[in-house]
């Protein structure tokens, strides 16, 4: 049975996200005409003649928009906005329009695109638009719900930092908006009970009583969710999702939910913040949450709406960029930049003693020259496995050059440094038993800081000891034999 939007009129009208109810049935009829002419590749057909895109756009009827839409597009009313759609949807939008039309042509009922619109005052706005063909209208496109997010500020920042932001944008994924209808009346009652007890500062209270935050989380009563929410949280159906809310609202959600409670305590009934929920498959879902107590329910918070936008891809991109800034991709060890930073930090703190082990991979050039760089890279990865296994915080190990590694071990004396070098040799023996082919071998030198000695001098002493060990390796009787075995 088709969704009756009247059942959710308040939710639609006062949603904190711009919502449009549109009729795409004219587009569906035009698609049927083109199929009858033998058109099979709609995207190519539209790009060949942009007037065809405009013809599709002109066949879309806007039935209703919400208050957030009028605010976003500087419109005094719905009639004025609909009468001036040609001023809103123009220029670059037609190019982006091809994507959503192609999705509908291919039988998809959901689409997402980033585009440009214009307000009635002529102001350019970057938007993230997501849409869904409402159930019951898959065959005629008679009702399509569109959600628009203003991302102008983010896009302006992206344009200012084009090089780095383009990479993040490539990893960033967008999804349609998840909508929740919730009852916070029990939470309001709990907060009122605290006020009646004379509590004035909720932040201080929750510092002392963190269990109160968990209690409030357990009192969230979800009245309804939309289909996109079910998909977003990998639930088989709505009933399962509502039954397993404890699996969704947990762990990392507690800290931002505490801030949400404090804002509510301070009278902030509309909020926006980043949160972490959990899908039913156990995965973390990073979200931009927009929370609003619906008008008319300010007295008891018995009807609130929450809009969730999935920003997991953006968070992963940020995390990966942070990883790349501090780590060597091949070995997964820290890189030279981190090593220099850590060395300077230990120097500033005047940490003593600090033991340094300088290590160099034996036979890397021979392996590269004889069997290729793939074999050499495999040796470097194995060296990373061994060294990372040998080190625990606060010690660290970094790859500072092609085949050069340094271990910084604060609070470690010379005897402990010697023991660590023996441990590394044992790990190398185990590694060579596991991997066939070219054996792993490291030349190592160890030095422990002397009071008053700059750490760079300690590193130089470790380097000199390492070079002596490397010289002994290459002049020893087993040097060639140890690296003569062909990899398998």
C-alpha positions as CSV (number, residue, x, y, z in Angstrom):
1,X,0.0,0.0,0.0
2,X,1.5,3.4,-0.9
3,X,2.8,5.5,2.0
4,X,0.3,8.2,3.0
5,X,2.5,11.2,3.7
6,X,-0.5,12.8,5.7
7,X,0.3,10.4,8.5
8,X,3.7,12.1,8.9
9,X,2.7,15.7,8.1
10,X,4.4,17.1,11.2
11,X,7.5,15.1,10.6
12,X,7.7,16.2,7.0
13,X,7.0,19.9,7.7
14,X,9.4,20.4,10.6
15,X,12.2,18.0,9.6
16,X,15.6,19.6,10.2
17,X,16.5,18.6,6.6
18,X,15.2,20.1,3.4
19,X,12.5,17.7,2.0
20,X,10.7,17.8,-1.3
21,X,7.8,15.6,-2.4
22,X,7.8,15.3,-6.2
23,X,6.0,13.6,-9.1
24,X,8.3,12.0,-11.7
25,X,5.5,10.3,-13.6
26,X,6.1,12.6,-16.6
27,X,9.7,11.5,-16.7
28,X,8.5,7.8,-16.6
29,X,6.3,8.4,-19.6
30,X,9.2,10.1,-21.5
31,X,11.4,7.1,-20.7
32,X,8.7,4.8,-22.2
33,X,8.7,6.8,-25.4
34,X,12.5,6.6,-25.6
35,X,12.6,2.9,-25.0
36,X,10.0,2.5,-27.8
37,X,12.5,4.3,-30.1
38,X,15.2,1.7,-29.2
39,X,17.2,3.8,-26.7
40,X,19.2,1.5,-24.3
41,X,22.0,3.7,-23.0
42,X,20.3,6.7,-21.4
43,X,23.5,8.4,-20.1
44,X,25.0,8.5,-23.6
45,X,21.7,9.6,-25.1
46,X,21.4,12.5,-22.6
47,X,25.0,13.7,-23.0
48,X,24.7,13.7,-26.7
49,X,22.0,16.4,-26.5
50,X,21.6,18.3,-23.2
51,X,18.2,19.6,-24.2
52,X,16.9,16.0,-23.4
53,X,18.0,16.5,-19.8
54,X,16.1,19.8,-19.7
55,X,13.0,18.0,-21.2
56,X,13.2,15.5,-18.3
57,X,13.6,18.2,-15.7
58,X,10.6,20.1,-17.1
59,X,8.4,17.0,-16.6
60,X,9.1,16.8,-12.8
61,X,6.3,18.3,-10.7
62,X,7.0,19.6,-7.2
63,X,4.0,18.7,-5.0
64,X,5.2,20.0,-1.6
65,X,8.3,21.3,0.2
66,X,8.9,21.7,4.0
67,X,9.8,24.8,6.0
68,X,13.5,24.0,6.0
69,X,13.4,24.1,2.1
70,X,11.8,27.6,2.1
71,X,14.5,28.7,4.5
72,X,17.3,27.2,2.5
73,X,16.2,28.7,-0.8
74,X,15.3,32.2,0.6
75,X,11.7,31.7,-0.5
76,X,8.8,33.6,1.2
77,X,6.4,30.7,0.5
78,X,5.9,27.4,-1.3
79,X,4.1,29.0,-4.3
80,X,6.8,31.5,-4.9
81,X,9.5,28.7,-4.8
82,X,7.6,26.4,-7.2
83,X,6.9,29.3,-9.6
84,X,10.7,30.1,-9.8
85,X,12.2,26.6,-10.1
86,X,14.0,27.6,-13.3
87,X,16.0,30.1,-11.2
88,X,16.8,27.3,-8.7
89,X,17.6,24.4,-11.0
90,X,20.0,25.7,-13.7
91,X,23.5,25.7,-15.1
92,X,25.6,22.9,-13.6
93,X,22.7,21.1,-12.2
94,X,21.6,19.7,-15.6
95,X,24.9,17.8,-15.8
96,X,24.5,16.3,-12.4
97,X,20.8,15.5,-13.2
98,X,22.0,12.8,-15.7
99,X,23.1,10.6,-12.8
100,X,19.8,10.4,-11.1
101,X,17.9,10.0,-14.3
102,X,20.2,7.1,-15.3
103,X,19.6,5.5,-11.9
104,X,15.8,5.6,-12.4
105,X,16.1,4.4,-16.0
106,X,18.1,1.4,-14.7
107,X,15.3,0.5,-12.3
108,X,16.9,1.8,-9.2
109,X,14.6,3.4,-6.6
110,X,17.3,5.4,-4.8
111,X,19.8,7.9,-6.1
112,X,22.3,10.4,-4.7
113,X,24.2,13.2,-6.3
114,X,26.1,16.4,-5.4
115,X,25.1,19.4,-7.3
116,X,24.6,23.2,-7.4
117,X,21.3,25.1,-6.8
118,X,20.5,28.8,-6.5
119,X,18.3,30.5,-4.0
120,X,15.6,33.0,-5.1
121,X,18.0,35.7,-4.1
122,X,20.6,34.3,-6.6
123,X,22.9,32.9,-4.0
124,X,24.8,29.8,-5.2
125,X,24.6,26.8,-2.8
126,X,26.3,23.4,-3.0
127,X,23.9,20.6,-2.1
128,X,24.0,16.9,-1.4
129,X,20.8,15.5,-2.8
130,X,19.4,12.1,-2.0
131,X,16.1,10.6,-3.3
132,X,13.9,7.6,-2.9
133,X,10.9,6.4,-5.0
134,X,8.2,5.9,-2.3
135,X,6.8,2.4,-2.0
136,X,3.8,1.7,-4.2
137,X,5.1,4.1,-6.9
138,X,8.0,2.1,-8.3
139,X,6.2,1.6,-11.6
140,X,5.0,5.2,-12.3
141,X,7.4,7.3,-10.2
142,X,4.3,9.2,-9.0
143,X,5.9,10.0,-5.6
144,X,9.5,10.7,-5.0
145,X,10.9,12.0,-1.7
146,X,14.0,14.2,-2.1
147,X,16.3,15.3,0.8
148,X,18.7,18.2,0.3
149,X,21.6,19.0,2.5
150,X,23.4,22.3,2.3
151,X,27.1,21.5,2.0
152,X,28.2,24.9,0.8
153,X,30.5,25.6,3.8
154,X,32.2,22.2,3.4
155,X,32.6,22.6,-0.3
156,X,34.1,26.1,0.0
157,X,36.6,24.6,2.4
158,X,37.2,21.8,0.0
159,X,37.9,24.2,-2.8
160,X,40.4,26.1,-0.7
161,X,42.4,22.9,-0.1
162,X,41.8,21.3,-3.4
163,X,44.7,18.8,-3.5
164,X,44.2,17.1,-0.2
165,X,40.5,17.5,-0.2
166,X,40.1,15.9,-3.6
167,X,41.6,12.7,-2.2
168,X,39.2,12.7,0.8
169,X,36.3,13.4,-1.6
170,X,37.1,10.4,-3.6
171,X,36.8,8.2,-0.5
172,X,33.8,9.9,0.8
173,X,30.5,8.2,0.3
174,X,27.0,9.7,0.6
175,X,23.8,8.0,1.5
176,X,20.2,9.0,1.8
177,X,19.0,10.5,5.1
178,X,18.0,8.2,7.9
179,X,14.9,9.5,9.8
180,X,13.9,8.5,13.4
181,X,10.8,9.5,15.4
182,X,11.5,9.2,19.1
183,X,10.0,9.9,22.5
184,X,12.3,11.6,25.0
185,X,9.7,12.2,27.6
186,X,11.2,9.8,30.1
187,X,14.5,11.5,29.7
188,X,12.9,14.9,30.4
189,X,11.4,13.4,33.5
190,X,14.8,12.1,34.7
191,X,16.3,15.5,34.2
192,X,13.4,17.2,36.0
193,X,14.0,14.8,38.9
194,X,17.6,16.0,39.1
195,X,16.6,19.6,39.2
196,X,14.1,18.8,42.0
197,X,17.0,17.3,43.9
198,X,18.9,20.6,43.6
199,X,21.3,19.6,40.9
200,X,22.5,22.7,39.0
201,X,25.4,21.5,36.8
202,X,24.6,18.3,34.8
203,X,28.2,18.1,33.5
204,X,29.6,17.9,37.1
205,X,26.8,15.4,38.0
206,X,27.6,13.1,35.2
207,X,31.3,13.3,35.9
208,X,30.5,11.8,39.3
209,X,27.6,9.6,38.1
210,X,28.4,8.3,34.6
211,X,25.8,5.6,35.0
212,X,23.1,8.3,34.7
213,X,24.0,8.7,31.0
214,X,23.6,5.0,30.4
215,X,20.3,5.1,32.2
216,X,19.1,7.9,29.9
217,X,20.3,6.0,26.8
218,X,18.2,3.1,27.9
219,X,15.1,5.4,28.2
220,X,15.1,6.4,24.5
221,X,11.9,5.2,23.0
222,X,11.9,4.9,19.2
223,X,8.4,5.3,17.8
224,X,9.3,4.8,14.1
225,X,12.1,4.8,11.6
226,X,12.2,5.0,7.8
227,X,13.3,2.3,5.4
228,X,16.7,3.9,4.9
229,X,17.4,3.5,8.6
230,X,16.8,-0.2,8.3
231,X,19.3,-0.4,5.4
232,X,21.8,1.9,7.0
233,X,22.0,-0.3,10.1
234,X,22.0,-3.6,8.2
235,X,18.7,-4.8,9.8
236,X,16.6,-7.4,8.0
237,X,13.4,-5.5,8.9
238,X,12.1,-2.6,11.1
239,X,10.9,-4.9,13.9
240,X,14.4,-6.5,14.3
241,X,16.0,-3.1,14.4
242,X,13.6,-1.7,17.1
243,X,14.1,-4.9,19.1
244,X,17.9,-4.6,19.0
245,X,18.3,-0.9,19.9
246,X,20.7,-1.9,22.6
247,X,23.1,-3.2,20.0
248,X,23.0,0.2,18.1
249,X,23.1,2.7,21.0
250,X,26.2,1.7,23.0
251,X,30.0,2.2,23.7
252,X,31.2,5.2,21.8
253,X,27.7,6.7,21.6
254,X,27.9,7.5,25.4
255,X,30.2,10.5,25.2
256,X,28.3,12.4,22.5
257,X,25.0,11.4,24.1
258,X,26.2,13.0,27.3
259,X,26.8,16.3,25.4
260,X,23.3,15.9,24.0
261,X,21.8,15.6,27.5
262,X,23.8,18.7,28.7
263,X,22.4,20.7,25.7
264,X,18.9,19.6,26.5
265,X,19.5,20.5,30.1
266,X,20.5,24.0,28.9
267,X,17.3,24.3,26.8
268,X,18.8,23.5,23.3
269,X,16.0,21.6,21.6
270,X,17.7,21.6,18.2
271,X,21.1,20.1,18.0
272,X,23.7,18.9,15.4
273,X,26.7,16.8,16.2
274,X,28.7,13.9,15.1
275,X,28.0,10.6,16.8
276,X,28.9,6.9,16.6
277,X,26.2,4.1,16.4
278,X,26.6,0.5,15.5
279,X,25.1,-1.5,12.7
280,X,23.6,-4.9,13.6
281,X,26.6,-6.6,11.8
282,X,28.8,-5.0,14.5
283,X,30.4,-2.3,12.4
284,X,30.7,1.3,13.7
285,X,28.6,3.8,11.8
286,X,29.8,7.4,12.1
287,X,26.9,9.8,11.7
288,X,26.1,13.5,11.5
289,X,23.0,13.7,13.8
290,X,20.5,16.5,13.6
291,X,18.1,16.4,16.5
292,X,14.9,18.4,16.9
293,X,12.1,18.5,19.4
294,X,9.0,19.0,17.2
295,X,7.0,22.2,17.8
296,X,4.1,21.6,20.1
297,X,6.1,19.0,22.2
298,X,8.5,21.3,23.9
299,X,6.7,20.7,27.2
300,X,7.4,17.0,27.4
301,X,9.7,16.0,24.5
302,X,7.3,13.2,23.6
303,X,7.9,13.7,19.9
304,X,11.3,14.4,18.5
305,X,12.9,13.8,15.1
306,X,16.4,12.7,14.4
307,X,18.0,12.9,11.0
308,X,21.2,10.9,10.4
309,X,23.7,11.3,7.6
310,X,26.3,8.6,7.1
311,X,29.8,10.1,7.3
312,X,31.6,6.8,7.9
313,X,33.6,7.1,4.6
314,X,34.8,10.6,5.5
315,X,35.9,9.4,8.9
316,X,37.8,6.5,7.4
317,X,39.4,8.9,4.9
318,X,40.6,11.2,7.7
319,X,41.9,8.2,9.7
320,X,43.7,6.9,6.7
321,X,45.3,10.3,5.9
322,X,46.4,10.5,9.5
323,X,47.9,7.0,9.2
324,X,49.8,8.0,6.1
325,X,51.2,11.1,7.8
326,X,52.9,9.0,10.5
327,X,53.5,5.5,9.0
328,X,55.4,3.8,6.3
329,X,52.9,2.1,4.1
330,X,55.0,-0.9,3.1
331,X,56.1,-2.0,6.6
332,X,53.3,-0.5,8.7
333,X,56.0,0.9,11.0
334,X,56.3,4.6,11.9
335,X,58.0,6.8,9.2
336,X,60.9,9.1,9.4
337,X,58.7,12.2,10.2
338,X,57.3,10.5,13.3
339,X,60.8,9.3,14.3
340,X,62.2,12.8,14.2
341,X,59.2,14.1,16.1
342,X,59.6,11.4,18.8
343,X,63.3,11.9,19.1
344,X,62.8,15.7,19.6
345,X,60.1,15.0,22.2
346,X,62.3,12.7,24.2
347,X,65.1,15.3,24.0
348,X,62.8,18.1,25.2
349,X,61.6,15.9,28.2
350,X,65.2,15.0,28.9
351,X,64.3,11.4,29.1
352,X,67.0,9.1,30.5
353,X,68.1,6.5,29.8
354,X,67.1,6.0,26.2
355,X,68.5,3.0,24.3
356,X,68.6,3.2,20.5
357,X,68.9,0.2,18.2
358,X,69.9,1.0,14.6
359,X,69.0,-1.8,12.2
360,X,69.8,-2.3,8.5
361,X,68.3,-5.0,6.3
362,X,71.1,-7.2,5.0
363,X,71.0,-8.3,1.4
364,X,68.2,-6.0,0.1
365,X,70.2,-4.7,-2.9
366,X,71.2,-8.3,-3.8
367,X,67.6,-9.4,-3.5
368,X,66.3,-6.5,-5.7
369,X,69.0,-7.0,-8.3
370,X,68.8,-10.8,-8.5
371,X,65.1,-11.5,-8.1
372,X,63.3,-8.2,-8.4
373,X,61.8,-5.6,-6.1
374,X,58.8,-7.8,-5.2
375,X,61.2,-10.0,-3.3
376,X,62.9,-7.0,-1.7
377,X,59.6,-5.6,-0.7
378,X,58.7,-8.9,0.9
379,X,61.9,-8.8,3.0
380,X,61.0,-5.2,4.1
381,X,57.5,-6.3,5.1
382,X,59.0,-9.3,7.1
383,X,61.4,-6.9,8.8
384,X,58.4,-4.8,9.8
385,X,56.6,-7.8,11.2
386,X,59.6,-8.8,13.4
387,X,60.3,-5.3,14.7
388,X,56.7,-4.4,15.4
389,X,56.4,-7.7,17.3
390,X,59.4,-6.9,19.4
391,X,58.4,-3.4,20.5
392,X,55.7,-2.3,23.0
393,X,54.8,1.3,24.0
394,X,56.3,3.6,25.0
395,X,59.1,2.3,22.8
396,X,58.7,2.8,19.0
397,X,60.3,1.6,15.8
398,X,60.5,3.5,12.5
399,X,61.6,2.9,9.0
400,X,63.8,6.0,8.3
401,X,65.2,5.0,4.9
402,X,65.1,2.4,2.2
403,X,66.5,-0.5,4.4
404,X,67.2,1.5,7.6
405,X,65.2,1.2,10.9
406,X,65.6,2.8,14.3
407,X,64.2,1.6,17.6
408,X,63.8,4.3,20.3
409,X,63.4,2.8,23.8
410,X,62.9,5.3,26.6
411,X,63.5,4.1,30.1
412,X,65.6,1.2,28.8
413,X,69.2,0.7,29.9
414,X,72.1,-1.0,28.1
415,X,71.3,-4.5,29.5
416,X,67.7,-4.2,28.5
417,X,68.9,-3.0,25.0
418,X,71.1,-6.0,24.7
419,X,68.2,-8.3,25.7
420,X,66.0,-6.6,23.1
421,X,68.5,-7.2,20.4
422,X,68.6,-10.9,21.3
423,X,64.8,-11.1,21.3
424,X,64.8,-9.6,17.8
425,X,67.3,-12.2,16.6
426,X,65.1,-15.0,18.0
427,X,62.1,-13.5,16.2
428,X,64.1,-13.4,13.0
429,X,64.9,-17.1,13.4
430,X,61.2,-17.8,13.8
431,X,60.4,-15.7,10.8
432,X,62.9,-17.5,8.6
433,X,61.3,-20.9,9.7
434,X,57.9,-19.6,8.6
435,X,59.0,-18.1,5.3
436,X,60.8,-20.1,2.6
437,X,63.2,-18.5,0.2
438,X,65.5,-15.5,1.0
439,X,66.3,-15.5,4.7
440,X,65.7,-12.3,6.7
441,X,68.8,-10.8,8.3
442,X,69.3,-7.5,10.1
443,X,72.6,-5.8,11.1
444,X,72.0,-4.1,14.4
445,X,73.9,-1.6,16.6
446,X,72.9,-0.6,20.1
447,X,73.7,2.4,22.2
448,X,72.4,3.8,25.4
449,X,72.3,7.5,26.2
450,X,74.8,9.0,28.6
451,X,73.6,11.8,31.0
452,X,74.1,15.1,29.2
453,X,74.6,13.5,25.8
454,X,72.3,14.8,23.0
455,X,70.1,11.9,21.7
456,X,71.4,12.5,18.2
457,X,74.8,11.5,19.4
458,X,73.4,8.4,20.9
459,X,71.8,7.6,17.5
460,X,75.2,8.2,15.8
461,X,76.8,5.7,18.2
462,X,74.1,3.1,17.4
463,X,74.6,3.8,13.7
464,X,78.4,3.2,14.0
465,X,77.8,-0.1,15.8
466,X,75.3,-1.1,13.2
467,X,77.7,-0.3,10.3
468,X,80.4,-2.5,12.0
469,X,77.9,-5.4,12.3
470,X,77.0,-4.9,8.6
471,X,80.6,-4.9,7.6
472,X,81.2,-8.1,9.6
473,X,78.2,-9.7,7.9
474,X,79.4,-9.0,4.4
475,X,82.9,-10.1,5.1
476,X,81.9,-13.2,6.9
477,X,82.0,-16.7,5.3
478,X,78.2,-17.2,5.3
479,X,77.2,-13.9,3.7
480,X,76.8,-15.2,0.2
481,X,75.4,-18.6,1.2
482,X,72.7,-17.1,3.4
483,X,71.3,-15.1,0.5
484,X,71.9,-17.5,-2.3
485,X,68.6,-19.5,-1.9
486,X,66.1,-18.6,-4.6
487,X,62.7,-17.5,-3.3
488,X,59.8,-19.9,-3.8
